[in-house]
Amino acid sequence: MIGTISLIDSIIILAYLIGILVVGVLSVKMKKMTSDGYFLASRGLKWPVIGAALFASNISTIHLVGLAASGYNEGLVWGNFEWLAAITLILLGLVFAPFYFKSRISTLPEFLEKRYGPGSRTVLAFIGIIGALFVHIGMSLYAGAIVFETFFGIDVVTSIIIISIVTTIYTVLGGLKAVVVTETIQTVILIGGAVLLTVIAIFALPDKGVHTLAEFKAALKPGQLSILHTKESLRALGEGGFESGLTWYACLLGYPILGLWYWCSDQTIVQRVLGAKTQSDAQLGPIFAGFLKILPVFILVLPGVIAYVLFRDIIGTDANQAFPVMINQLLPVGLKGIMAATLLAALMSTIAAALNSSATLVAVDIVKRLKPATTDKKQIQVGRIAAVAVMLLAMVWSTQGDKFSSIFEAINKIAAAIAPPVAVVLLFGVFSKRGTKQAAITTLISGLMLGITFFCIDFPPISGYMYFTKGLHLPFMLQAWWLFVICTFIYFIVSYLTPRPDPAVIEKYTWDNPLAVITREKFLGIRDPRLWASFLILTLVVLYTIFS
């Protein structure tokens, strides 16, 4: 189903592309730039900007298309990926941000070096680049290109090239400051566009004879409006629902593992926190992002559920068409262009974030560490070259996106493979006084190898069959949990077989005990991050009670 684009929509899209390019470049004054300014926005970011940038970096075209498709197929159960993210954002704000800010680090691998040693830094930098290349950029480019081909008639390769060039220019020239400034703008566009489509879709329901909530539920699959499920209720959603394995306990056990890697250690995400002006900003920013993560269930997943009622005769079994069909069927000329800008906002913010983090990892964690005498100017030059190189590789990889049955599930399966060892090393790095450098490097390397092996065995194009998901009924979320358990055993076995770490390091980079996270500092009043974290948890409890 290929659409055509009107002149008005074309002008809106072109104006947006030029506008965001100009804003990105001009956001950085044309003066001599230091590496601190390029990679960390001169450490001057305030909490609203940090929170908005965290949200925009995360929400990509994969989410806009993938979550709508998932809502169309299985319903709100995929909203667990959004609401449980708020919990790991609280962990980022309360548990990890204080160490990150006080350490004055430039990258997450640098923190692991301070806690464990240089070997761990190198491995985490490598994992970070893998995540940026294969998840953040490659799959986002593919998802965006498919959507643009579907309802704008723009060739996939052409879409990839245009979006890549524009995003690369302002990211390479402006660094993190350009990224977060454009992300703040794009967050507004993203939320506004998604809300607009959701509202229009709701008002279209009466045309299908749906006037009440009861009538809406009756038009859906059983449990499509429930966020918590058992194996039995997933079966009622069809084969896809059962194979997703998103039971309540799989989400409870598996998502925190993915979240610890993604939200608390992935350079693409956490780099915004490292650029905070104060520790308060570093802590409040993630919690603000946690509140924003409540929205996607209602403005990204729910539209897919509504599309099931409105357009399942058009969409059929190709759920990835849910979002573009809604745009084509519901939006008039002009608003289609605005929605295209929303897709561009989601796509470009994610790619820009990943490009900047890749540049930082290469320049700071590899080149600067191997050649300590590298100047600021040379670091920035290396970072820019690295960003362009990563983008070119991601463009090539993005053409392989059709090898996956579901883009959104694909990125989470990749995350399930690489997250467990990082989660173990990071979590016990700040809570265990016994964790050693030998344990960290052993866990990271062996865990990564195990994760890649699990992924390949469960990936039909490689193994021919989903041996874990279908053979053992062990979906990717539970695979992540059991890999975490295995990595935990490796971590502590090696820790107790090797000499204790330096007491000075332990005192500086670990919490005295888990309760110290909320008891060590005095209450700061309305700006206390613990207060807002409590409000966020209470909000989630209420929402889960309503939608379970």
ZAMARGU-4260 file (C-alpha; in steps of 0.2 Angstrom, whole numbers, plus 5000, padded with zeros to 4 digits):
<rodrens>
0) 5000/5000/5000 | 5010/5015/4994 | 5004/5032/4997 | 5007/5049/4988 | 5012/5065/4996
5) 5004/5082/4993 | 5013/5098/4989 | 5008/5105/5006 | 5014/5090/5016 | 5030/5090/5006
10) 5033/5108/5010 | 5030/5105/5029 | 5042/5090/5029 | 5056/5100/5020 | 5053/5115/5031
15) 5056/5104/5046 | 5071/5095/5039 | 5079/5112/5036 | 5073/5120/5052 | 5080/5106/5063
20) 5096/5107/5054 | 5098/5125/5056 | 5093/5125/5075 | 5105/5110/5078 | 5120/5119/5070
25) 5116/5137/5077 | 5113/5129/5095 | 5132/5129/5097 | 5141/5146/5096 | 5154/5146/5083
30) 5169/5147/5094 | 5183/5135/5099 | 5175/5120/5106 | 5182/5109/5120 | 5180/5090/5121
35) 5169/5093/5137 | 5158/5105/5127 | 5157/5093/5112 | 5153/5077/5121 | 5144/5083/5137
40) 5137/5101/5133 | 5150/5109/5144 | 5141/5100/5159 | 5127/5113/5159 | 5111/5104/5156
45) 5096/5107/5168 | 5084/5093/5173 | 5069/5097/5161 | 5081/5096/5146 | 5089/5080/5153
50) 5072/5072/5155 | 5065/5077/5138 | 5081/5072/5130 | 5081/5055/5138 | 5063/5052/5132
55) 5067/5058/5115 | 5082/5048/5113 | 5072/5032/5118 | 5056/5035/5108 | 5060/5031/5090
60) 5051/5027/5074 | 5052/5009/5080 | 5041/5014/5095 | 5029/5024/5085 | 5027/5010/5072
65) 5031/4995/5083 | 5021/4999/5098 | 5006/5003/5087 | 5008/4986/5078 | 5010/4977/5095
70) 4994/4986/5102 | 4985/4980/5086 | 4991/4962/5088 | 4992/4959/5107 | 4986/4975/5115
75) 4992/4985/5131 | 5003/4971/5137 | 5018/4979/5127 | 5015/4994/5138 | 5025/4985/5151
80) 5041/4991/5142 | 5036/5009/5145 | 5029/5009/5162 | 5043/4997/5169 | 5056/5009/5161
85) 5050/5022/5174 | 5057/5010/5188 | 5074/5008/5180 | 5074/5027/5177 | 5071/5029/5196
90) 5086/5018/5199 | 5096/5029/5187 | 5091/5044/5197 | 5093/5038/5214 | 5106/5024/5214
95) 5118/5028/5199 | 5117/5046/5195 | 5126/5052/5212 | 5141/5041/5207 | 5141/5047/5189
100) 5140/5065/5194 | 5153/5065/5208 | 5165/5055/5198 | 5164/5068/5184 | 5165/5054/5171
105) 5163/5057/5152 | 5157/5040/5148 | 5149/5025/5157 | 5164/5014/5153 | 5175/5027/5162
110) 5165/5023/5178 | 5168/5005/5176 | 5187/5008/5175 | 5186/5018/5191 | 5176/5004/5200
115) 5185/4989/5192 | 5199/4993/5180 | 5203/4997/5162 | 5198/4980/5155 | 5180/4982/5160
120) 5180/4999/5152 | 5186/4992/5135 | 5173/4979/5135 | 5158/4990/5140 | 5164/5003/5126
125) 5163/4989/5114 | 5146/4984/5120 | 5140/5002/5119 | 5145/5003/5101 | 5136/4987/5096
130) 5120/4993/5104 | 5121/5010/5095 | 5125/5002/5078 | 5113/4987/5078 | 5099/4994/5089
135) 5098/5012/5090 | 5103/5017/5073 | 5101/5003/5061 | 5084/4997/5066 | 5077/5015/5068
140) 5083/5019/5050 | 5074/5003/5043 | 5058/5007/5053 | 5057/5025/5047 | 5061/5020/5029
145) 5047/5007/5028 | 5035/5019/5035 | 5039/5033/5023 | 5038/5021/5008 | 5021/5015/5014
150) 5012/5031/5015 | 5023/5044/5007 | 5029/5033/4992 | 5047/5038/4996 | 5060/5024/4991
155) 5067/5015/5006 | 5086/5019/5001 | 5082/5037/4998 | 5073/5039/5015 | 5088/5031/5023
160) 5101/5042/5014 | 5091/5059/5017 | 5088/5056/5035 | 5106/5050/5038 | 5114/5065/5030
165) 5103/5078/5039 | 5105/5070/5056 | 5124/5067/5054 | 5127/5085/5049 | 5120/5093/5065
170) 5126/5079/5077 | 5144/5079/5070 | 5145/5098/5070 | 5136/5102/5086 | 5140/5088/5098
175) 5129/5084/5113 | 5123/5102/5115 | 5115/5101/5097 | 5108/5084/5101 | 5099/5089/5117
180) 5093/5106/5110 | 5085/5098/5095 | 5078/5083/5106 | 5069/5095/5117 | 5060/5103/5102
185) 5057/5085/5095 | 5050/5079/5111 | 5036/5092/5110 | 5033/5088/5091 | 5033/5069/5095
190) 5020/5070/5110 | 5009/5083/5101 | 5008/5072/5085 | 5005/5056/5094 | 4991/5064/5105
195) 4983/5072/5090 | 4982/5055/5080 | 4975/5047/5096 | 4962/5060/5099 | 4956/5059/5081
200) 4956/5040/5081 | 4945/5040/5097 | 4933/5052/5089 | 4932/5041/5074 | 4926/5026/5084
205) 4907/5031/5083 | 4908/5029/5065 | 4911/5010/5068 | 4896/5009/5080 | 4907/5011/5096
210) 4900/5023/5108 | 4905/5016/5125 | 4919/5008/5134 | 4909/4992/5135 | 4906/4992/5116
215) 4925/4996/5113 | 4930/4981/5124 | 4917/4970/5115 | 4926/4974/5098 | 4943/4968/5104
220) 4951/4952/5108 | 4949/4946/5126 | 4962/4954/5136 | 4968/4967/5123 | 4965/4981/5136
225) 4974/4972/5150 | 4993/4976/5154 | 4996/4961/5165 | 4994/4943/5158 | 4996/4925/5162
230) 5000/4911/5149 | 4982/4907/5148 | 4977/4925/5144 | 4991/4927/5132 | 4984/4912/5122
235) 4968/4921/5120 | 4977/4935/5110 | 4983/4922/5097 | 4999/4914/5093 | 5009/4930/5093
240) 5003/4934/5111 | 5008/4917/5117 | 5025/4917/5109 | 5029/4935/5115 | 5030/4927/5133
245) 5025/4943/5141 | 5017/4935/5156 | 5017/4946/5172 | 5032/4937/5180 | 5042/4937/5164
250) 5040/4956/5163 | 5044/4957/5182 | 5060/4946/5181 | 5066/4951/5163 | 5063/4969/5160
255) 5074/4976/5175 | 5088/4967/5167 | 5086/4975/5150 | 5082/4992/5159 | 5098/4991/5169
260) 5108/4990/5153 | 5098/5002/5143 | 5093/5016/5155 | 5108/5015/5168 | 5123/5010/5157
265) 5120/5013/5139 | 5130/5028/5134 | 5117/5033/5121 | 5105/5036/5135 | 5115/5041/5150
270) 5126/5053/5142 | 5112/5066/5145 | 5114/5063/5164 | 5133/5065/5163 | 5131/5083/5155
275) 5120/5088/5170 | 5124/5105/5178 | 5121/5099/5196 | 5118/5083/5205 | 5100/5088/5208
280) 5098/5090/5189 | 5107/5073/5186 | 5094/5065/5198 | 5078/5074/5194 | 5081/5073/5175
285) 5078/5054/5174 | 5063/5054/5186 | 5055/5067/5175 | 5058/5056/5160 | 5050/5042/5170
290) 5034/5052/5171 | 5035/5055/5152 | 5036/5036/5150 | 5019/5034/5156 | 5012/5043/5140
295) 5017/5030/5127 | 5005/5017/5133 | 4991/5030/5129 | 4998/5038/5113 | 5007/5024/5105
300) 5001/5007/5111 | 4982/5012/5112 | 4981/5019/5095 | 4986/5002/5088 | 4972/4994/5099
305) 4960/5007/5091 | 4966/5003/5074 | 4961/4985/5077 | 4943/4991/5079 | 4943/5004/5065
310) 4954/4997/5051 | 4957/4978/5054 | 4948/4975/5037 | 4962/4986/5029 | 4977/4981/5039
315) 4974/4962/5040 | 4988/4952/5047 | 5002/4965/5043 | 5002/4974/5060 | 5016/4986/5055
320) 5003/4994/5043 | 4993/5000/5058 | 5002/5017/5061 | 5003/5022/5043 | 4985/5016/5039
325) 4979/5027/5053 | 4988/5042/5046 | 4982/5039/5029 | 4964/5036/5034 | 4962/5049/5048
330) 4973/5064/5044 | 4969/5077/5031 | 4982/5086/5020 | 4994/5096/5031 | 4992/5086/5046
335) 5000/5071/5037 | 5015/5083/5035 | 5015/5087/5053 | 5014/5068/5057 | 5029/5065/5046
340) 5038/5078/5056 | 5033/5068/5071 | 5041/5052/5063 | 5056/5062/5059 | 5058/5069/5076
345) 5057/5051/5084 | 5069/5044/5071 | 5082/5058/5071 | 5083/5061/5090 | 5087/5042/5092
350) 5100/5042/5078 | 5108/5058/5084 | 5109/5052/5102 | 5117/5035/5096 | 5129/5044/5084
355) 5135/5056/5098 | 5137/5042/5111 | 5147/5032/5098 | 5158/5046/5094 | 5161/5049/5113
360) 5165/5030/5116 | 5178/5030/5102 | 5186/5046/5106 | 5186/5045/5125 | 5187/5027/5129
365) 5198/5020/5115 | 5208/5034/5107 | 5211/5045/5123 | 5215/5029/5133 | 5227/5022/5121
370) 5235/5039/5117 | 5233/5050/5133 | 5242/5064/5125 | 5228/5066/5112 | 5222/5084/5111
375) 5204/5091/5113 | 5205/5096/5095 | 5210/5079/5089 | 5197/5070/5101 | 5183/5080/5092
380) 5190/5076/5075 | 5191/5057/5079 | 5173/5058/5087 | 5167/5066/5071 | 5175/5053/5060
385) 5168/5039/5071 | 5151/5046/5070 | 5151/5046/5051 | 5159/5028/5050 | 5146/5021/5062
390) 5132/5030/5052 | 5138/5022/5036 | 5139/5005/5044 | 5121/5007/5051 | 5115/5012/5034
395) 5121/4995/5027 | 5114/4986/5042 | 5097/4994/5041 | 5094/4986/5024 | 5093/4969/5033
400) 5079/4974/5044 | 5066/4964/5034 | 5075/4948/5041 | 5066/4951/5057 | 5047/4946/5059
405) 5045/4961/5072 | 5056/4976/5073 | 5051/4981/5091 | 5053/4963/5097 | 5070/4962/5087
410) 5078/4976/5097 | 5072/4969/5113 | 5079/4952/5109 | 5096/4960/5105 | 5095/4969/5121
415) 5091/4953/5130 | 5107/4945/5123 | 5119/4960/5128 | 5111/4967/5144 | 5113/4953/5157
420) 5132/4954/5160 | 5131/4973/5160 | 5117/4973/5173 | 5126/4961/5184 | 5143/4971/5184
425) 5134/4988/5186 | 5122/4983/5199 | 5134/4973/5211 | 5147/4986/5207 | 5138/4999/5218
430) 5130/4987/5230 | 5144/4973/5233 | 5160/4977/5242 | 5167/4961/5237 | 5166/4962/5218
435) 5183/4962/5210 | 5190/4968/5193 | 5193/4950/5188 | 5175/4946/5191 | 5169/4961/5181
440) 5180/4957/5166 | 5176/4938/5166 | 5157/4941/5168 | 5156/4954/5154 | 5166/4943/5142
445) 5158/4926/5146 | 5141/4934/5148 | 5142/4943/5131 | 5147/4927/5123 | 5133/4917/5131
450) 5120/4931/5126 | 5126/4930/5108 | 5125/4911/5108 | 5107/4911/5115 | 5102/4924/5102
455) 5109/4914/5088 | 5101/4898/5094 | 5084/4906/5095 | 5085/4916/5078 | 5078/4905/5064
460) 5089/4913/5049 | 5104/4906/5059 | 5098/4891/5068 | 5083/4886/5058 | 5071/4886/5073
465) 5067/4896/5089 | 5074/4883/5100 | 5072/4892/5117 | 5056/4901/5113 | 5046/4887/5104
470) 5056/4872/5110 | 5059/4876/5128 | 5045/4889/5130 | 5058/4901/5136 | 5054/4918/5128
475) 5067/4932/5127 | 5062/4940/5143 | 5065/4924/5153 | 5081/4921/5143 | 5087/4938/5150
480) 5083/4933/5168 | 5092/4916/5167 | 5107/4924/5159 | 5107/4937/5173 | 5107/4922/5186
485) 5121/4914/5177 | 5131/4930/5176 | 5128/4933/5194 | 5135/4916/5199 | 5150/4919/5188
490) 5153/4936/5196 | 5153/4931/5214 | 5162/4914/5211 | 5177/4924/5203 | 5175/4938/5216
495) 5178/4926/5230 | 5192/4917/5221 | 5202/4933/5218 | 5209/4946/5230 | 5198/4959/5238
500) 5197/4976/5229 | 5205/4992/5235 | 5195/4998/5251 | 5197/5016/5245 | 5189/5012/5228
505) 5175/5003/5238 | 5172/5017/5249 | 5171/5030/5235 | 5160/5019/5222 | 5148/5009/5232
510) 5133/5012/5244 | 5135/5007/5262 | 5119/4997/5260 | 5104/4997/5249 | 5094/5008/5261
515) 5107/5021/5261 | 5100/5026/5244 | 5086/5034/5252 | 5092/5037/5270 | 5110/5044/5268
520) 5105/5062/5262 | 5094/5074/5272 | 5077/5079/5265 | 5078/5093/5252 | 5060/5098/5251
525) 5050/5100/5235 | 5066/5097/5224 | 5071/5081/5233 | 5072/5067/5220 | 5066/5054/5232
530) 5050/5063/5234 | 5046/5063/5216 | 5052/5045/5214 | 5039/5041/5227 | 5025/5050/5217
535) 5030/5041/5202 | 5029/5024/5210 | 5012/5028/5217 | 5006/5033/5200 | 5012/5017/5193
540) 5003/5007/5206 | 4987/5016/5202 | 4989/5013/5184 | 4993/4995/5185 | 4978/4992/5197
545) 4967/5000/5184 | 4973/4991/5169 | 4977/4974/5176
</rodrens>
